[in-house]
Amino acid sequence: MLQDTLTIRYYQRLTDAFVELWNRGYRNDDMRMYLDGYLAALRNSNAIEPFLIHRLEEEATRYLYDTSNFVMVQPEAEPDYS
């Protein structure tokens, strides 16, 4: 579980980006490359501690491979009472 506020913000940005990429037609392999690049940028910038980056990677990967996060909700059709 993430507890550092800055790490939580990065997690929220990542998961929002995953959903946006999914809606634009990208799939898991593409989003994994996005995650790898995002984490590499965090490592190179020393924005947060390495152990926090590792936890962020674990949580983001768990989110990425949970299919329920990318299910589109379909509205129910109204019954025809005629």
N, C-alpha and C positions, 0 to 999 in steps of 0.2 A: 504494500500500500504506500502510495506517495504521501509525504507529509510536508515537504518543503514547498513553500508557496510559489517560488519561481519555477520549480520543477512541475508543479501542478498546472501552471499557466502554459508551459511548453507542451504538456500532455493534452490540454484542452485545444491548443492550436493544432496539434498533430491530428487529433481525432476529428476535429472540424474539417481539416484538410482531407482526411481519408474519405469522409462522407461526400464532400464536394467532388473529389476525384472519382468516386464511385458513380455519382450521379452524372458525371460527364463521360462515363464509358470506360474508365480505367479499371483494371482488375488487380488482384492481389500481387502479382509479380511487379507491376508498375508501382504500386503503392509501397511495396517493400523497398524498391530502389529509392523512392522518395524518402522513406524513413532512414535508410542508410545514409543518404546525403545530408539529411537534417541532423542526424547524430554526429556525422563527421564534422559538420560546421560547428556544432556545440563543443566538440572535443578541441577543435583548432582555436576556437575563440576563448576557451577557458571560462565560459559563461557560468558553468556550475561545476561542482566537484565530479571527478570521474565515477565515483560510486553512485552518485545521483543519476548520471547519464546511463549507467548500467541498469538501474531500477526503472528509469524512464523507458529504456529499450524493452525491458521485460513486459511492462504494462502495455506499451503501445503495440507490441507484437501480439500480446494476448487479445487486445481489442481488434487488431487487424484480422486475426484468424477466427474470431467469433462471428459466425455468419448472421446471427440475429441482429448485429449492428447495422447491417446493410439491407434489411428487408424493407421493401416499399409497402407502406400501408395502403390498402385499396379501400375506397369507400364502399359501403354496402349499398346495394341497389334498393330503392324504396319499393315495397310490395305494391302491386297493382290491384286495387280493390274494385275494379269496374265489373 
